Amino acid sequence: MLFDRRQFLGATAGAAATAALGQNALAQAPGAAFVPTPGKPWNGTELKVLCVVASQFRAHEARVPQFTEATGIRVTYTNVPFGNLRETLTAEMVGGARTYDLAVAMDSWVPSLANLWDPIDERVRAANVDLERYPNAFLHAGRIDGKLLGLPVRCHVQLMFYRKDLFQQAGMQPPNTWDDVVNAGKAIQERNPNVSGIAMYYGKNAGQNLMIWYNFLWGKGVDLFDAQGRPSFNSEGGIAATRDYIGLLREHRVASPGSLTFNEGDATTSFVQGNAAMIPVWWWVISRMTDPNQSRLTREQVGFVPLPTYAGAPRSTYTNSWPFGITRGSTKKDAAFEFLRWMTHPSIERSILLDPRETDVVSVHWSNLRDPEVNQRFNGMHNFAAQTLERTRVFTYTTQTLPMIEVMENIMSDMATGAKQIPEGLNEMASRVARIVRR
């Protein structure tokens, strides 16, 4: 899916002694270990990494001594809270600083920060990094104007989390369709007056109130833009999808009343406090839902299924991707790529997923998404994600994306409150987005 006028685009340890950078095919085999470049050519090099605060990256950092032992490269992390990261990245780019050798960014920021990273296409080809190991929806975010600026490391899919105990009490099955969500929500509310059927988030916060709506559109066969680059979400199908999306709150009244102003975090809080029976949200939230220090729920109470869709329609998930790349200002790009190869290697990700001390669920590789041991540990969550990723839509972000999202989330909020009627609101949204695109 495009946010501009263009059409959417649709080893073993023993091998280490003999493998060479650019000829490390053994390192691409499923379950293979990372193969460092022989001879430690960058021994003594010091790298600095700019990172967002996340449990997955803390797990990477804890494994850095293994990388240093294998390569002689020392690595220092700077972990910045999400709310400050974009400003820090922008300052690094605009100021032309050489503070960091590698940096990560959220997908929607990448186009406006593109000058921060050095394209890595030639390095990837020379190192024989198999890009087919990634779902396209994850890999796509790191490519700008045909150039690969980063490899995916932390990416998210949406799932429907639900209270298994409440569904059992009401004699309901986990939802497959949006109609199932409505029916289950009503049945649970009848038995539990103090529990809402579903926690939604229609409030304004960085476009969060659009992220489930996209899946309603796709389920109706509607894209944000048509083949000519014109907004199409105000079509007949888009109007119907938006009515269904907001209808969870206004028509069927299965969404928590607080959903009107909830952001994603608020909705999750409502669920973990036991005030809602369902929530559609990113998979990483499972750790919060089952943490006794953060949640009133137990592991036995929390279930999950792929995000519902319309009957007969393919499943989808809007994805959130974080590419990691080498900064243009770095004077240690060869060593930085060695670290990027290590950080993004499937074996490193798998070691975190299977570490009983870790709870992070994030996986960006097909091999780990379909890994039996990974799925056994997380009750099949990654198989669900893989099934959805096989057919989900792809977003292409541009420098116009963020201003468009601001317009769209404001009008979506107005439609949810009733301040704007849905057809008129979508027409206004389409008109204003079209003007931004034409700039």
N, C-alpha and C positions, 0 to 999 in steps of 0.2 A: 504494500500500500504506500502510495506516495503522499507526501505533504507538500508537493509543488505541482506544477502543471504537466509534468511528464507522466507517462503511464507507468504503473508499478511493475517492477521486475518479478514479472511473475518469479627387552633384549635381555637379554640375560646379562649377569655380571661378567661372565667370561667374554662376552662380545666387546666389552669396553676396550680391551687392549688392542683390538684390530679395527674397530669402527673409526671412520674419519668423518669429520663434518662434511656433509654433502654426499656421503655414501653410507648413511646410517639407516638403511632400510630395516635392519633388524629391530631398531628402536620403534618402528611403526607397528610392529606386530602386537596383537591384543595381549595385554598383560605384561608386555616388555618393560624393562626398567629404563630409566633415563640413561643415555650414553653420553658422557662428557667428551669434549674434544680432547684427543690424546695429547699428552705432554704439558698440560697446564700452561698454555701460551699466555694467559692473562693472570698468572700467579702474582699476588700482591696488589691487584687492582681493587680499588674501593668504589662501590656503587651506592648511589642514593636513590631511594624509591619513594615516590609520593603516592599515598594510598588512602582510601576511605576507611573509616572505622568499621570493621566487620569481623565476625568470628572466623570466617574462612581465611581472611588475610592474616589474622593472628596465628592461625594454624600454619600458614605458609611461613611466617616469620619464625615460628618455633622450629621449623625444619631447615632453616638457612644454614646452621652449622654443618649439616650433611652436604649441602651444596658447596660450602667453603672448603670442606675437606676434600671433595672430589675435584675442585677446579682451582683452588687457591684464591678465589674471588671473595672479598668481604662485602657484605651488603648491610646498609642501614636503612631502616624504615622510618618514614614520618607518617603517622596515622592522623588524618584530619577528619573531624566530624562531618557528616553529610552536609549540614547547613553551611559550612564554611569552605567546602572543597571547590566549588565552581569559582568562587572569588580567588582562591589560591591558584588554581590553574590559569585563570585569566591573567593574573598578575605575572605569573611565570612566563606566559606567552608574550604579553604586551611589553614587558620589561626586558625581554631578550635575555633573561637570566640563565645561568647554567647551574642552578641549584640542584636539579634532579636529573637523573639519567633515564628513569622510567617513570611513567605516570599512568593512572587509570582515570576514566571519566564515564559518566552515564551517557547512554546512547543519544539522547536528545541534545546533549551539549556538544557532541563531537563536531558537527559542521561548523559551529562558530569558533571552535578551538582547533580547527584542522591544522593551522600553522604551528601548533605546538609540537606535533609528532613528525618523525622522519618515516617516509614510506618504507615498508619492510618486504615488499614483494620479492626482490632479488635475493634477499637473505633467506626467506622462506623456501624459495626454489632451490637454492644452493644447499640448504640443510635438509632437503627432502622432507619437509614437514607436510604431512598429509592433511590438507584442509577438509577433505571429505569426512574426517572424524567428527566434525562439528555439524549440528543442525544449521541449516541456512539462516533461520531466523536469528540465531545467535551470532554467526559469523558476519552477517550482513551489516551490522551496526558499525563495524570497524573499517568499512570501505567507503571512501569518499571520492567521487569523480573517478572511479575505476582504480584508485590506489588503496592498498591495504595499509592502514595506519596502526592497527592493533589487533591482537588476538583476544577472543573472549575468555574471560576467567570467571567472572561472577555474573550469572544470568538467572533470570527467574521466569517461571510459568505460573499461571493462575490455576487453582484448584477450588472445588467446593468442599469446604470443611463442614461437618455436621455432627450433632450430638447423637451418638449411637443409642444411648439409653432412651432419649426422648422419642426417637423414631421407632424403637421397639415398642415402647409403651403405646404409641398411637397406631401400631400395626402398619407402619409405612416403610417402603423401601427407599434407599438412597436415590436422590433425583437424577434422572437422565435428561429430562427436558425442563424448560422454563415452566410449563404447565404443571409438571411434577413438583416444582418448587412451591408454586401457589397452593396446590392441593395439600402438600405435606405441611406447609406453614399454617394453613387454616386448621388442619386436624390437630396439630400440636398446640396451637393457641387455645383451642376449645378445651383441651385437657389441662393446660397450664396457663391460666390467665395472666400470670406475671412474666411470661416468657414470650418474646416476639419470634415470629417464624424465621426471620432472616435479618441480619445486620447489614445494611447497605451504607454507602457513603456518597451522598449527593452534594456535600459541602464543597466549597472552593479551596483547593490546595494543590498547586502544581499539576492541575489536570487530572487529579485522581478520580473525579466524578465522571470522567470519560472512559476510563480503562475497562470497565465491565460493559459499558454501552457499546464499545466497538464490537464485542462478541455478539450482541444482539443484532447489530447491523449485518455482520457477516453471516449469521444464521439465516437472515432474510435474503441473502445474496446481494447485499448492498455494500459498496465500497465508499470511502470518503470522497473519492474523485472518480470521474468517468475516464474513458480512454483519451478524451480531449483535454483533460486536466481541469474540468469544471466540477465544483462541488456537487455530489449526488446524494448526500445524506438527507436532503429534503425531498427525495422522491417518495412515491407512494409506499414503497417498502421501507424506506427510512422512517417515515412518519409512523408506520405500524410498529416498527422495532422500538422506536422511542416511547411510544405509548405503553408498550409492554414493559420496558425498562422502568419508567417512572410509575407505571401501574402497580408495581409491587408495593409501592408506598401509598399512592393516592386512590387507586381503584380497589385493589384487593386487600389493602391494609395488613399485609403480612410482614412488611418491613418495619423495623423499630421506629417509633416516632422520632427518636433522635437522629435517625438516618438523614433527615433533612439537612442537618448541619454537620453531621459526622464527616471526618476525613478517614482515611484508611486506618490510622492508629486508633481513633476513637471507636470505630466499628469493631476492631479486634479486641479492644478493651471490653466492649459490651459482651462479646462472645466469651472471652475468658472469665468474665465475672458471672457467667451463667445466665445472662439476660437474653440470649438469642439462641436459636436452634441451628442456624446455618450462617455461613459467611463465605462469599467468594473473594479470595485473596491470594497473595503470593505464597508459594510453597515454603519459603524460609520461615514463615510465621509459626509453623508447627512447633518449633523449639520453645517459643513463648507460650503456646497453648498448653504444653505438657510440662512446663517448669513450675514446680510447686511454689517457688518464690514469686511467680508472676501470675499464676492462674489458679482458679478454684476448681478446675477440671482435672481429671486424671487421664492417663494415657488410654485407659479402657473406655473412656467416654467419648474420645475424639476419633471420628472417622473422616475419610476424604474420598472423593471420586473426581473424575475429570469434570471440568466446567460443563454445566448443562448446555444444551442447544435446543433448537426447534426440532420437532419430530421429522425425521428423514433428512436433516441437514448434517453435514460433517461437523465434527467438533473443532473448536478453535481455541486459541489462547493468545491474547496480547502478551508480548514478551518484553522484559526489561533486561537490557544487556549492558555489560561494563567491559569495554575493550581496554587492554593494557598495551601500551606502546613505548617506543624509545623516543626521547625528546630530541628535537633538532639541535638544541644547545649542548647536548652531551658530547664530550670529547672522548668517550669510552664506549663507542657504539658496538664494537665487536664483543666486548665483555658483557655489555648490556643485553645483546641478543642471546648470548650463552645463558644468561639468567632468565630471559624471557622464554627460551626453549625449555628450561627446567621448570619454571613456574607453571607453564601451560601444558606440561606433559601429562597424559592420562594417568600415569602411575602415581604422580604426586596427588592428583585429585582423588584417586581411589584410596590412597593411604589415609587421607583425611576422612573420607566417607566411612571407612571401616574401622577407624580408631574409636574404641569405646569411650575415650576421654572427650571426644568431640561430638557435637550435636548438629553441626551444619549439614544441610541436605543438598547444597548446590552442586550440580553436575552439568558440565557443558559438552561432554563427549558421548557419542552414541554408545561406545563400548561400556561406559559406566552406567549410563541410563538403563541399559539392558542387562547389566551384570546381575547374575542370580544372587550373589552374596550381598550386594548393595540392596537389592530389592527385598531380600529376606530381612535385612536389618530395619528397613523403613517400610515394611508391610506393603510392598508393591508400588509405592509412590512414584518411583522413577520409571516404571513401566507405563503408568498412566501418563506421565509427562512425555515419554517417547512417542506414545500413540498420538497424542495431540500435536506434537511438534512435526510429525510426518506430513501434516496437511495444513498447518496453520498459515495465516497470511503473514506477509513481510512488510514492515514499515521502512520507508526510506526517509530519513530526516534531512532537513535542509536548514539553512539559516532563517527561513521563514517559519519554521515549526513552532518555536516558542511564542511568538506573538499570536499565531493562530490558536494555539492551545489556550492562551489567556482569554481570547474572545469566546471560544467555544465553551470553556468551563463556566464563564460568567452567565452565558445564556442558558446553559444546561441547568445551573442552579436556579435561575429565574423560572424555568419551566417546571422544575421540581416543586418550587414553592407555590406555583400557580400564578405568579406575577406575569408570566407570558404563557399564552396558549401554545400547544406543541407545533401545529403547522406554521403559525406566524413566527414562532421562535426559531424554528429550523430555517425558514426562509431568510430571516434576518441574519442568522449565523452564516448561511451560504453566501449572502450578499457581502458581508463584511470580510469573510475569508477570501472570497474572490478578489476583493480589492487588495488585500495583503499579497496575494499571489501575483497580481499584475504589477506590483511595485518594481 
